[in-house]
């Protein structure tokens, strides 16, 4: 693409292209990125460009409309990165251009005999080198308006994962965009929603794991409300969403998960251990997080909190680190708490050896089964 044509496309001047044949318009591309004149215009449509005539700026869809009338096939032509014009418009957050490209695509005739999909569906499904659809790119940009336009255009658009095993939902969660998360779950087919809620990334994290990691209570609520039976499985590090919430010290998220997930899932997460054989309660005790520990204990006092890899039970750990309130809560709520520690020691040993104060010993003796 020579400089004059590039500048004309960038500033939205259609005149130099009117005398060029349709097949020639398709072949006019930049040297490296293989951008067509339509790509160039979309990239520059909201930017100021310095030309021989001075600074120019264009924000309208006029050139897009005119060039597509001359060469409709440019609608489908991708550049070297696999980006279609719709990909670029979505990446740039150009709402008006996104809307027009879809409107134009819907005007194109459908070959019913060949069973070819509509032009609109074709451009909505196109993926680039990262296997992102235009909707993926809009989600990445956190452009709520563009996301709404693309989903409305075809609620059944592909919700598959990209090259990084990220679905649209996972990307929206990772970006911390509660509005986009809600938009996707409210408008996509139920089957697609379920698949995205279940889909894990390379670390075997679900969208719920990611929302918990980011401590986004609002997003956690949206995900669980969408499907209370959302997967609560462990990731590659043997961490369930509950364990991650405990490790983050997020009492509100811990409560949200336990109050809204199925009872069977709650029990499994409370009992599930990580690579160090620590349960969520072990982790709460380690962090001396009294509020989180109370929520866990009250959720199911009958959970058998066995010893971890270091032969430490939650009660032993609480006594060892001087967490009087947690010790008292365990002894108050749990019917028969395990008190064993390493080398045959008990929680009472830990209290005596670790702290000079007799407060812990008294709590353990009065409320526990220990004899002074």
Secondary structure by P-SEA (a helix, b strand, c coil): ccaaaaaaaaaccccccccccaaaaaacccccccccaaaaaaaaccbbbbccccbbbbccaaaaaaaaaaccccccccccccccaaaaaaaacaaaaaaaaaaaaaacccccccccccaaaaaaaccccccccaaaaaaaaccaaaaaaaaaaccccccccccccccaaaaaaaaccaaaaaaaaacccaaaaaaaaaccccccccaaaaaaaaccaaaaaaaaaaccccccccccccccaaaaaaaaccaaaaaaaaacccaaaaaaaaaccccccccaaaaaaaaccaaaaaaaaaaccccccccccccccaaaaaaaacaaaaaaaaaaccccccccccccccaaaaaaaccccaaaaaaaaaaccccc
